[in-house]
Amino acid sequence: MATVTVRVYLTEAFKQGPIPLSATTCIEALRRLVTEYPVLKGVILTEEMKLKRDYIYLLNGKSIEFLGKEDTLLKDGDTISLFPPIGGG
């Protein structure tokens, strides 16, 4: 199990600094985060505790979509960053 840092960038919905967690995979870390901070349930994960497809999930600055998706393995010192959907025109 790795010790990682999770950063959630949801200025209005969640104003917590970097959060240390222990987990083996990205989805495990995010599920632990939601368990610790229930206000995030349904926000960063679906009600079924799966990734919401409109959010941006980065591991050390790289999209987990191009790594191992939710099963991406973590190692000590990794940083998971979560960003809300971004719209523009």
C-alpha positions as CSV (number, residue, x, y, z in Angstrom):
1,M,0.0,0.0,0.0
2,A,1.3,3.4,-1.0
3,T,1.1,6.7,0.8
4,V,-0.2,9.3,-1.6
5,T,-1.5,12.9,-1.6
6,V,-4.8,13.8,-3.1
7,R,-5.6,17.3,-4.2
8,V,-9.2,18.2,-4.9
9,Y,-9.8,21.4,-6.9
10,L,-13.5,22.2,-6.2
11,T,-13.4,25.7,-4.9
12,E,-17.0,26.0,-3.9
13,A,-17.9,22.4,-3.1
14,F,-14.8,21.4,-1.1
15,K,-12.2,23.6,0.5
16,Q,-9.7,21.1,1.9
17,G,-6.0,21.2,1.4
18,P,-3.8,18.3,0.3
19,I,-5.1,15.0,1.8
20,P,-2.7,12.1,2.6
21,L,-4.1,8.6,2.0
22,S,-2.9,5.1,1.8
23,A,-4.1,3.0,-1.2
24,T,-2.9,0.6,-3.8
25,T,-4.9,1.9,-6.8
26,C,-6.4,5.2,-7.9
27,I,-9.9,4.1,-7.4
28,E,-9.1,2.7,-3.9
29,A,-7.6,6.1,-3.0
30,L,-10.7,8.0,-4.3
31,R,-13.1,5.6,-2.5
32,R,-11.2,6.2,0.8
33,L,-11.4,9.9,0.1
34,V,-15.1,9.8,-0.3
35,T,-15.5,7.6,2.8
36,E,-13.5,10.2,4.8
37,Y,-15.3,13.2,3.2
38,P,-18.9,12.0,2.4
39,V,-19.7,15.4,0.9
40,L,-17.7,14.2,-2.2
41,K,-19.9,11.2,-2.8
42,G,-21.8,11.8,-6.0
43,V,-19.4,14.7,-6.8
44,I,-16.1,13.0,-7.7
45,L,-17.5,9.4,-7.9
46,T,-20.8,8.1,-8.9
47,E,-23.3,6.8,-6.3
48,E,-21.9,3.3,-7.3
49,M,-18.4,4.6,-6.2
50,K,-17.1,4.6,-9.8
51,L,-15.2,7.4,-11.6
52,K,-17.4,10.1,-13.0
53,R,-16.5,10.4,-16.7
54,D,-16.7,14.2,-16.8
55,Y,-14.0,14.8,-14.1
56,I,-10.3,15.1,-14.8
57,Y,-8.2,12.6,-12.7
58,L,-4.4,13.1,-12.9
59,L,-1.7,11.0,-11.3
60,N,1.5,13.1,-11.1
61,G,0.2,15.4,-13.8
62,K,-0.8,12.6,-16.2
63,S,-4.3,11.6,-17.0
64,I,-5.2,8.2,-15.6
65,E,-7.1,7.6,-18.9
66,F,-3.7,7.1,-20.5
67,L,-2.2,5.1,-17.6
68,G,-4.2,2.2,-16.1
69,K,-7.5,4.1,-15.7
70,E,-9.0,3.5,-12.2
71,D,-6.8,0.5,-11.7
72,T,-3.6,2.5,-12.0
73,L,-1.2,1.4,-9.4
74,L,0.2,3.9,-6.9
75,K,3.6,4.2,-5.3
76,D,4.8,6.2,-2.3
77,G,4.9,9.9,-3.0
78,D,2.4,10.0,-5.8
79,T,-0.1,12.9,-6.2
80,I,-3.6,12.4,-7.4
81,S,-5.3,15.7,-8.6
82,L,-9.0,16.0,-9.3
83,F,-10.5,18.8,-11.5
84,P,-14.1,19.5,-12.2
85,P,-15.4,19.5,-15.8
86,I,-14.1,22.4,-17.8
87,G,-16.3,24.1,-20.4
88,G,-15.5,26.7,-22.9
89,G,-16.2,27.9,-26.3
